[in-house]
Amino acid sequence: MSELVDKMQHRFKQSSGDIFNFFLKVFTGLVLGLTLALIIHEMMGKKDGDGMLSFLFIILVVTGVFMRVAKKWPVVPVLVFDLVCILIGIVLKFYVMVAPGA
């Protein structure tokens, strides 16, 4: 009986970790997709309401590509990837603030 309880606890712990990892990857993919969709939206010079279908399409495609690339990644590499993306965003923000006339 004790072995059955230990097996259930182990499977519950493993399933919880897998679910967290999946939602972390989905969230990262959605943030990447939203960022790229906003960049492309601004580059094309569209107004706020124009191109909503293409906006959603870009978000879904980027999320799917990220999910495919990060299929075998555990939690730690996904968190490191998120950290690198945040640091790159901060560097770009500082570049824009320092060189406003360029």
Secondary structure, DSSP 8 states (H G I E B T S, - for coil): -HHHHHHHHHHHHHHHHHHHHHHHHHHHHHHHHHHHHHHHHHHHT--SSTTHHHHHHHHHHHHHHHHHHTTT--HHHHHHHHHHHHHHHHHHHHHHHH-S--
